[in-house]
Amino acid sequence: MPKFRLLTLTAATLIAATGAQAQEVVRLGNLKFAHYGAVSYIKEIAPKCGIKVEEHVFAKGPDVMQAILAGELDVGATASEAAISGRANGAPIYVVAGFAKGGARLVARPDGNIKSVKDLKGKKVGVTRGGIHEVLLAAELAQAGLSWSDQPGKDVQLVFLAFADLNQALLGKNIDAIMQSEPQSSQAINKGFGVEVMKPYDTPIGAPVRTMVMSEKFYKERRATAAKFMTCFVQATKLFIDNQPVAEKYVREVIFKNQITKDDFEDAISNSPYTYDISTEHIQVTTDVMLKTGVGKMRTPPVAKDWVKTDLLDAAKKSLNIQ
């Protein structure tokens, strides 16, 4: 091979390697729900932000926390309960943003004559263990003066099932009601085997805010990359807020492979709108309710002001002229 040809190849290889190094990889943990769609979309626009995002999809929030603890993720999208429990049990994480509000619904069998939470007395209610939905259900039951357990003998018997199995159990009439996420709760209603009892937002928690968390290591040691990721997150979220057709197409076709309808998507997002923001107060109130109801085993309840860090979010929003 001619010497100049060898030099050209070597130079090209070096340039390619430099380019690859410039585009740092961010490992993102996510869940498969309609309101997690903008988080998933980050990977599509990440190259424009100067990063590469590798998305890893998990069954539930606590699994994301375990992966962060194991050093397998830099960033995770999860419900606040999983983040709080994770932090309480030693996970080195910070809450850096919110990305969706609401996303929960108490749905009952149409033939169950369940009109309110008080009507759950003597019933079996399905819920996913270790998620914000369990916290919300416990808060609603406590507010209604009902006792609960996954064993017989209390006012309400809980049946712990994965999100994917709750609808099937309701359809099969194995349980009387479910505290479900979106778009699954909208699907149950639209397909006729479920009716809405309530959206559980009248407890001190209000509408729960889903949390974006970063490992302390990523936040502290890779600040420039973390800032790029946060800018990308804000851009993706703004697109989904401003352009619902884009959000719908991505969620329905890419994430759910056309398994949910247009009505399912619209109903789901009306109950779980995208957002950017999170407050220290919201995380503290959620922590207090978890402690009071005993949901989420916490060695030491974390103090929100110590680990809610929104400086990267504030800077990203400011740079993009978003209030």
Order of alpha helices (4+ residues) and beta strands (2+ residues): alpha-beta-alpha-beta-alpha-beta-alpha-beta-beta-beta-alpha-beta-beta-alpha-beta-alpha-beta-beta-alpha-alpha-alpha-alpha-alpha-alpha
